[in-house]
Amino acid sequence: MDNSNKIAVACDHGALELKSKLVQLLEKLGYEPLDLGVHNYDSVDYPDYAEKVAQLVSSGEAPRGLLLCGTGVGMSIVANKFKGVRATLAHDHYTAVMSRQHNNSNILCIGARVTGEEVAFDILQTWLTTPYEGGRHDKRLDKISALEKKPE
């Protein structure tokens, strides 16, 4: 089954409005967003939602993910606890490009309280369309993978 157009998406209560708009953008662009919540403004703990997305990406059920919270920092910290996840917090066009070209990131984190809507749209579209460069970056990603395999 081809899951290449699936993107696992989640947010906390501080990012619901932006998440809803980004889900609409994903659909418009031909992606299949797997919306894992939240769906209302009740206060929640962001690690619970970051875990849902990171598990799907880590397992390969979704090749990419999108996480949003107030700053994006908390979501990125949690998501990066999962094997094979390279979650990056992007603030602008440049960080979106670099996170894909150099880091081959598979989860994008955005802060809804610190990122304007149009900037968030640009970040997401840029992140989705920027390819990984490979080459000299492969050895660096291999080192990250090796760290995941080290015994505790």
Residue frames as a rotation matrix with the C-alpha (Angstrom) as fourth column:
MET 1
0.577 0.817 0.000 0.00
0.817 -0.577 0.000 0.00
0.000 0.000 -1.000 0.00
ASP 2
-0.323 -0.685 0.654 1.41
0.666 -0.655 -0.357 3.39
0.673 0.320 0.667 -1.01
ASN 3
0.511 0.476 -0.715 1.43
0.852 -0.391 0.348 5.78
-0.114 -0.787 -0.606 1.92
SER 4
-0.428 -0.881 0.202 3.75
0.900 -0.436 0.006 8.39
0.083 0.185 0.979 0.37
ASN 5
-0.407 0.313 0.858 1.13
0.145 -0.905 0.399 11.15
0.902 0.287 0.323 0.46
LYS 6
0.600 0.627 -0.497 0.17
0.564 0.108 0.818 10.58
0.567 -0.772 -0.289 4.12
ILE 7
-0.504 -0.690 0.519 1.21
-0.013 -0.595 -0.804 13.11
0.864 -0.412 0.290 6.71
ALA 8
0.055 0.454 -0.889 0.48
0.925 0.311 0.216 12.54
0.375 -0.835 -0.403 10.39
VAL 9
-0.400 -0.080 0.913 -0.63
0.011 -0.997 -0.082 15.83
0.916 -0.023 0.400 11.98
ALA 10
0.306 0.541 -0.784 -1.28
0.877 0.160 0.453 16.87
0.370 -0.826 -0.425 15.57
CYS 11
-0.339 -0.355 0.871 -1.24
-0.031 -0.921 -0.387 19.92
0.940 -0.159 0.302 17.80
ASP 12
-0.679 0.232 -0.696 -2.01
0.729 0.107 -0.676 21.05
-0.083 -0.967 -0.242 21.29
HIS 13
0.296 0.929 -0.221 -4.74
0.906 -0.346 -0.244 23.50
-0.303 -0.128 -0.944 22.27
GLY 14
0.126 -0.330 -0.936 -2.49
0.111 -0.932 0.344 26.48
-0.986 -0.148 -0.081 21.52
ALA 15
-0.752 -0.526 -0.399 -2.21
-0.351 -0.193 0.916 25.63
-0.559 0.829 -0.039 17.84
LEU 16
-0.258 0.721 0.643 -5.64
0.510 0.667 -0.543 24.32
-0.820 0.188 -0.540 16.86
GLU 17
0.642 0.565 -0.519 -6.55
-0.085 -0.620 -0.780 27.20
-0.762 0.545 -0.350 14.56
LEU 18
0.015 -0.721 -0.693 -3.29
-0.930 -0.265 0.254 27.06
-0.367 0.641 -0.674 12.61
LYS 19
-0.750 -0.268 0.604 -3.40
-0.135 0.957 0.257 23.25
-0.647 0.111 -0.754 12.44
SER 20
0.178 0.914 0.363 -6.87
0.389 0.274 -0.880 23.39
-0.904 0.298 -0.307 10.89
LYS 21
0.707 0.053 -0.705 -5.66
-0.499 -0.669 -0.551 25.77
-0.502 0.741 -0.447 8.20
LEU 22
-0.336 -0.909 -0.246 -2.54
-0.881 0.211 0.422 23.72
-0.332 0.359 -0.872 7.48
VAL 23
-0.485 0.284 0.827 -4.63
0.182 0.958 -0.222 20.54
-0.856 0.043 -0.516 7.19
GLN 24
0.655 0.751 -0.082 -6.75
0.135 -0.224 -0.965 22.31
-0.743 0.621 -0.248 4.57
LEU 25
0.360 -0.623 -0.694 -3.59
-0.878 -0.478 -0.027 23.36
-0.315 0.619 -0.720 2.74
LEU 26
-0.632 -0.613 0.475 -2.28
-0.460 0.789 0.406 19.77
-0.624 0.038 -0.781 2.80
GLU 27
-0.010 0.735 0.678 -5.54
0.422 0.618 -0.663 18.51
-0.907 0.279 -0.316 1.31
LYS 28
0.791 0.290 -0.539 -5.45
-0.260 -0.638 -0.725 21.20
-0.554 0.713 -0.430 -1.37
LEU 29
0.023 -0.902 -0.431 -1.89
-0.969 -0.126 0.213 20.14
-0.247 0.412 -0.877 -2.25
GLY 30
0.354 0.236 -0.905 -3.00
-0.650 0.758 -0.057 16.51
0.672 0.609 0.422 -2.65
TYR 31
-0.782 -0.621 -0.056 -1.73
-0.357 0.519 -0.776 15.08
0.511 -0.587 -0.628 0.63
GLU 32
0.260 0.823 -0.506 -3.70
0.144 0.485 0.863 12.85
0.955 -0.297 0.008 2.98
PRO 33
-0.471 -0.439 0.765 -3.44
-0.644 -0.422 -0.638 14.39
0.603 -0.793 -0.084 6.45
LEU 34
-0.066 0.379 -0.923 -3.96
0.569 0.774 0.277 11.94
0.819 -0.507 -0.267 9.30
ASP 35
-0.149 0.076 0.986 -5.39
-0.471 -0.882 -0.003 14.40
0.869 -0.465 0.168 11.84
LEU 36
-0.259 -0.096 -0.961 -4.60
0.581 0.780 -0.234 12.99
0.772 -0.619 -0.146 15.28
GLY 37
0.628 0.596 -0.500 -5.95
0.764 -0.351 0.541 15.96
0.147 -0.722 -0.676 17.23
VAL 38
-0.712 0.654 -0.255 -6.65
0.371 0.042 -0.928 18.10
-0.596 -0.756 -0.272 19.03
HIS 39
-0.547 0.617 0.566 -10.10
0.671 -0.080 0.737 19.03
0.500 0.783 -0.370 17.87
ASN 40
0.697 0.702 0.148 -11.10
0.481 -0.610 0.629 21.55
0.532 -0.367 -0.763 20.56
TYR 41
0.150 -0.640 0.753 -9.50
-0.271 -0.760 -0.591 24.16
0.951 -0.116 -0.288 22.80
ASP 42
0.985 0.153 0.082 -9.47
-0.126 0.302 0.945 22.09
0.120 -0.941 0.317 26.00
SER 43
0.282 -0.939 0.195 -6.05
-0.959 -0.273 0.073 22.16
-0.016 -0.208 -0.978 27.62
VAL 44
0.987 -0.056 -0.149 -3.95
0.037 0.991 -0.125 19.07
0.154 0.118 0.981 26.82
ASP 45
0.391 -0.915 0.094 -0.40
-0.208 0.012 0.978 17.86
-0.897 -0.402 -0.185 27.34
TYR 46
0.505 -0.191 -0.842 1.58
-0.853 -0.257 -0.453 18.29
-0.130 0.947 -0.293 24.11
PRO 47
-0.589 -0.792 0.158 3.75
-0.738 0.608 0.293 15.16
-0.329 0.056 -0.943 24.68
ASP 48
-0.158 0.612 0.775 0.67
0.040 0.788 -0.614 12.97
-0.987 -0.066 -0.149 24.18
TYR 49
0.828 0.538 -0.157 0.11
-0.085 -0.156 -0.984 14.38
-0.554 0.829 -0.083 20.69
ALA 50
0.197 -0.852 -0.486 3.76
-0.978 -0.207 -0.034 14.50
-0.071 0.482 -0.873 19.68
GLU 51
-0.522 -0.370 0.768 3.98
-0.451 0.884 0.120 10.82
-0.724 -0.284 -0.629 20.61
LYS 52
0.405 0.774 0.487 1.09
0.096 0.493 -0.865 9.90
-0.909 0.397 0.125 18.31
VAL 53
0.890 -0.092 -0.447 2.72
-0.449 -0.354 -0.820 11.50
-0.083 0.931 -0.356 15.28
ALA 54
-0.035 -0.999 -0.012 6.26
-0.996 0.034 0.079 10.37
-0.079 0.015 -0.997 16.09
GLN 55
-0.226 0.006 0.974 5.12
-0.265 0.962 -0.067 6.75
-0.938 -0.273 -0.215 16.49
LEU 56
0.770 0.573 0.282 3.51
0.131 0.291 -0.948 6.75
-0.625 0.766 0.149 13.04
VAL 57
0.719 -0.581 -0.381 6.61
-0.668 -0.426 -0.610 8.25
0.192 0.693 -0.695 11.44
SER 58
-0.194 -0.835 0.514 9.00
-0.912 0.347 0.220 6.00
-0.363 -0.426 -0.829 13.37
SER 59
-0.062 0.262 0.963 7.05
-0.053 0.963 -0.266 2.89
-0.997 -0.068 -0.046 12.33
GLY 60
-0.945 -0.323 0.038 6.83
0.039 0.004 0.999 3.98
-0.323 0.946 0.008 8.70
GLU 61
-0.196 0.953 0.231 3.03
0.868 0.278 -0.411 4.15
-0.456 0.120 -0.882 8.73
ALA 62
0.944 0.330 -0.027 3.38
0.281 -0.842 -0.460 7.79
-0.175 0.427 -0.887 7.74
PRO 63
0.260 -0.918 0.300 6.52
0.882 0.099 -0.461 8.97
0.394 0.384 0.835 5.95
ARG 64
-0.695 -0.463 0.551 6.21
0.252 -0.874 -0.416 12.49
0.674 -0.151 0.723 7.36
GLY 65
0.062 0.708 -0.703 4.59
0.994 0.023 0.111 14.37
0.095 -0.705 -0.702 10.19
LEU 66
-0.339 -0.051 0.939 3.56
0.104 -0.994 -0.016 17.87
0.935 0.092 0.342 11.19
LEU 67
-0.006 0.269 -0.963 3.42
0.982 0.183 0.045 19.00
0.189 -0.946 -0.265 14.82
LEU 68
-0.229 -0.007 0.973 2.29
0.102 -0.995 0.017 22.34
0.968 0.103 0.228 16.19
CYS 69
0.189 0.314 -0.930 2.22
0.981 -0.022 0.192 23.88
0.040 -0.949 -0.312 19.63
GLY 70
0.858 0.220 -0.465 2.72
0.310 -0.942 0.127 27.40
-0.410 -0.252 -0.876 20.95
THR 71
0.382 -0.807 -0.451 6.43
-0.678 -0.576 0.457 27.59
-0.628 0.131 -0.767 20.13
GLY 72
0.751 -0.103 -0.652 7.10
-0.467 0.615 -0.636 24.24
0.466 0.782 0.414 18.42
VAL 73
-0.238 -0.936 0.259 9.91
-0.857 0.077 -0.510 23.58
0.457 -0.343 -0.821 20.90
GLY 74
-0.174 0.222 0.959 8.08
-0.777 0.568 -0.273 21.08
-0.605 -0.793 0.074 23.10
MET 75
0.838 0.544 0.044 6.78
-0.379 0.639 -0.669 19.07
-0.392 0.544 0.742 20.16
SER 76
0.536 -0.693 -0.482 10.25
-0.536 0.162 -0.829 18.84
0.652 0.703 -0.284 18.60
ILE 77
-0.378 -0.675 0.634 11.82
-0.922 0.209 -0.326 17.68
0.087 -0.707 -0.701 21.86
VAL 78
0.127 0.519 0.845 9.29
-0.571 0.735 -0.366 14.87
-0.811 -0.436 0.389 22.28
ALA 79
0.913 0.312 -0.264 9.28
-0.384 0.433 -0.816 13.75
-0.140 0.846 0.515 18.65
ASN 80
0.277 -0.897 -0.345 13.07
-0.723 0.042 -0.690 13.41
0.633 0.441 -0.637 18.58
LYS 81
-0.156 -0.265 0.952 12.90
-0.868 0.496 -0.004 10.76
-0.471 -0.827 -0.308 21.32
PHE 82
0.668 0.552 0.499 11.66
-0.247 0.797 -0.551 8.25
-0.702 0.245 0.669 18.72
LYS 83
-0.259 -0.813 0.521 13.95
0.238 0.469 0.850 6.07
-0.936 0.344 0.072 16.63
GLY 84
-0.451 -0.042 0.892 14.31
0.877 0.164 0.451 7.27
-0.165 0.986 -0.037 13.06
VAL 85
0.694 0.716 0.079 12.60
0.720 -0.689 -0.080 10.60
-0.003 0.112 -0.994 13.70
ARG 86
-0.633 -0.774 -0.004 14.35
0.773 -0.632 0.061 13.79
-0.050 0.035 0.998 12.67
ALA 87
0.498 0.867 -0.026 11.96
0.866 -0.496 0.059 16.47
0.038 -0.052 -0.998 13.84
THR 88
-0.669 -0.733 0.123 12.95
0.734 -0.678 -0.048 20.03
0.119 0.058 0.991 13.07
LEU 89
0.274 0.662 -0.697 11.54
0.688 -0.642 -0.340 23.31
-0.672 -0.386 -0.631 14.25
ALA 90
-0.478 -0.390 0.787 11.33
0.852 -0.422 0.309 25.75
0.211 0.819 0.534 11.36
HIS 91
-0.156 0.343 -0.926 10.77
0.538 -0.757 -0.371 29.48
-0.828 -0.557 -0.067 11.81
ASP 92
0.227 0.127 -0.966 11.07
-0.577 -0.781 -0.238 30.65
-0.784 0.612 -0.104 8.22
HIS 93
0.892 0.136 -0.431 11.72
-0.451 0.346 -0.823 29.66
0.037 0.928 0.370 4.62
TYR 94
0.082 -0.972 -0.219 15.46
-0.806 0.065 -0.588 29.16
0.586 0.224 -0.779 5.15
THR 95
-0.518 -0.285 0.807 15.14
-0.778 0.549 -0.305 26.82
-0.356 -0.786 -0.506 8.14
ALA 96
0.556 0.747 0.364 12.52
-0.434 0.634 -0.640 24.79
-0.709 0.198 0.677 6.25
VAL 97
0.750 -0.350 -0.561 14.87
-0.531 0.187 -0.826 24.40
0.395 0.918 -0.046 3.28
MET 98
-0.247 -0.961 0.122 17.91
-0.843 0.152 -0.516 23.50
0.477 -0.230 -0.848 5.40
SER 99
-0.144 0.247 0.958 15.95
-0.776 0.573 -0.264 21.01
-0.614 -0.781 0.109 7.52
ARG 100
0.854 0.460 0.243 15.19
-0.189 0.710 -0.679 19.03
-0.485 0.533 0.693 4.37
GLN 101
0.735 -0.582 -0.348 18.36
-0.442 -0.023 -0.896 19.54
0.514 0.813 -0.274 2.30
HIS 102
-0.229 -0.960 0.160 20.86
-0.698 0.047 -0.715 18.85
0.679 -0.276 -0.681 5.07
ASN 103
-0.675 -0.030 0.737 18.92
-0.696 0.357 -0.623 16.91
-0.244 -0.934 -0.262 7.73
ASN 104
-0.705 0.485 -0.517 16.31
-0.112 0.645 0.756 15.01
0.700 0.591 -0.400 5.72
SER 105
-0.847 0.394 0.357 13.81
-0.426 -0.101 -0.899 15.88
-0.318 -0.914 0.253 8.43
ASN 106
-0.773 0.599 -0.210 10.65
0.293 0.631 0.718 13.80
0.563 0.494 -0.663 8.51
ILE 107
0.211 0.843 -0.494 8.64
0.977 -0.161 0.143 15.77
0.041 -0.513 -0.858 11.05
LEU 108
-0.494 -0.249 0.833 8.11
0.332 -0.940 -0.085 19.50
0.804 0.234 0.547 10.76
CYS 109
-0.057 0.431 -0.901 7.38
0.986 -0.118 -0.119 21.47
-0.158 -0.895 -0.418 13.94
ILE 110
-0.421 0.029 0.906 5.91
0.349 -0.917 0.192 24.96
0.837 0.397 0.376 13.86
GLY 111
-0.735 0.153 -0.660 5.10
0.616 -0.256 -0.745 27.34
-0.283 -0.954 0.094 16.70
ALA 112
-0.028 0.854 0.520 1.61
0.913 -0.190 0.361 28.74
0.407 0.485 -0.774 16.25
ARG 113
0.752 0.346 -0.561 2.12
0.599 -0.714 0.362 31.60
-0.275 -0.609 -0.744 18.70
VAL 114
0.116 -0.814 -0.570 5.36
0.033 -0.570 0.821 32.76
-0.993 -0.114 -0.039 17.10
THR 115
-0.857 -0.380 0.347 4.73
0.308 0.160 0.938 32.12
-0.412 0.911 -0.020 13.40
GLY 116
-0.351 0.739 -0.575 2.31
-0.684 -0.621 -0.382 34.07
-0.640 0.259 0.724 11.22
GLU 117
0.431 0.676 0.598 -0.17
-0.084 0.689 -0.720 32.16
-0.899 0.260 0.353 9.08
GLU 118
0.925 -0.078 -0.372 1.36
-0.378 -0.104 -0.920 33.08
0.033 0.991 -0.126 5.71
VAL 119
-0.074 -0.996 0.058 4.85
-0.987 0.064 -0.150 32.26
0.146 -0.069 -0.987 6.97
ALA 120
-0.232 0.068 0.970 3.56
-0.475 0.863 -0.174 28.89
-0.849 -0.501 -0.168 8.25
PHE 121
0.825 0.549 0.130 2.03
-0.116 0.391 -0.913 28.17
-0.553 0.738 0.387 4.82
ASP 122
0.616 -0.669 -0.415 5.36
-0.695 -0.213 -0.687 28.96
0.371 0.712 -0.596 3.16
ILE 123
-0.290 -0.734 0.614 7.30
-0.921 0.389 0.030 26.85
-0.260 -0.556 -0.789 5.67
LEU 124
0.132 0.425 0.896 5.06
-0.232 0.892 -0.389 23.84
-0.964 -0.156 0.216 5.10
GLN 125
0.962 0.263 -0.077 5.05
-0.122 0.159 -0.980 24.10
-0.246 0.951 0.185 1.30
THR 126
0.352 -0.916 -0.193 8.81
-0.873 -0.246 -0.421 24.61
0.339 0.316 -0.886 1.24
TRP 127
-0.299 -0.452 0.841 9.42
-0.796 0.603 0.042 21.69
-0.526 -0.657 -0.540 3.56
LEU 128
0.451 0.592 0.668 7.20
-0.118 0.781 -0.613 19.41
-0.884 0.198 0.423 1.49
THR 129
0.997 0.066 0.027 8.88
0.024 0.056 -0.998 20.25
-0.067 0.996 0.055 -1.81
THR 130
0.379 -0.925 -0.012 12.55
-0.919 -0.375 -0.122 20.52
0.109 0.057 -0.992 -0.83
PRO 131
0.810 -0.100 -0.578 14.51
-0.013 0.982 -0.189 17.33
0.587 0.161 0.794 -1.51
TYR 132
0.767 -0.629 0.131 17.28
-0.035 0.163 0.986 15.90
-0.641 -0.760 0.103 0.63
GLU 133
0.555 -0.623 -0.551 20.70
-0.832 -0.403 -0.383 16.57
0.017 0.671 -0.742 -0.91
GLY 134
0.967 -0.253 -0.028 22.41
0.255 0.965 0.061 13.42
0.012 -0.066 0.998 0.32
GLY 135
0.431 -0.877 0.210 26.14
0.072 -0.198 -0.978 13.30
0.899 0.437 -0.022 -0.38
ARG 136
-0.583 -0.798 0.151 28.19
-0.042 -0.156 -0.987 14.72
0.812 -0.581 0.058 2.47
HIS 137
-0.213 0.594 0.775 25.09
-0.933 -0.360 0.020 14.83
0.291 -0.719 0.631 4.67
ASP 138
0.527 0.426 -0.735 24.65
-0.307 0.902 0.303 11.03
0.793 0.066 0.606 4.56
LYS 139
-0.310 -0.732 -0.606 27.59
0.390 0.483 -0.784 10.43
0.867 -0.480 0.136 6.89
ARG 140
-0.843 0.035 0.536 26.11
-0.434 -0.634 -0.640 12.87
0.317 -0.773 0.550 9.41
LEU 141
0.202 0.974 0.100 22.71
-0.928 0.157 0.339 11.19
0.314 -0.161 0.936 9.35
ASP 142
0.312 -0.195 -0.930 24.45
0.050 0.981 -0.189 7.82
0.949 0.012 0.315 9.71
LYS 143
-0.775 -0.632 -0.027 26.05
0.103 -0.084 -0.991 9.15
0.624 -0.770 0.130 12.90
ILE 144
-0.419 0.724 0.548 22.63
-0.899 -0.416 -0.138 10.13
0.128 -0.551 0.825 14.22
SER 145
0.532 0.626 -0.570 21.31
-0.579 0.760 0.294 6.65
0.618 0.174 0.767 13.43
ALA 146
-0.166 -0.693 -0.702 24.30
0.231 0.664 -0.711 5.12
0.959 -0.280 0.050 15.21
LEU 147
-0.839 -0.100 0.534 23.48
-0.436 -0.465 -0.771 7.12
0.325 -0.880 0.346 18.34
GLU 148
0.132 0.979 0.153 19.98
-0.962 0.090 0.259 5.63
0.240 -0.181 0.954 18.31
LYS 149
0.590 0.061 -0.805 21.48
-0.169 0.984 -0.049 2.15
0.789 0.165 0.591 18.40
LYS 150
-0.525 -0.836 0.160 23.87
-0.309 0.012 -0.951 2.78
0.793 -0.548 -0.264 21.32
PRO 151
0.012 0.496 -0.868 22.96
0.750 0.570 0.336 0.97
0.661 -0.655 -0.365 24.52
GLU 152
0.616 0.317 0.721 21.89
-0.148 -0.853 0.501 3.21
0.773 -0.416 -0.479 27.35
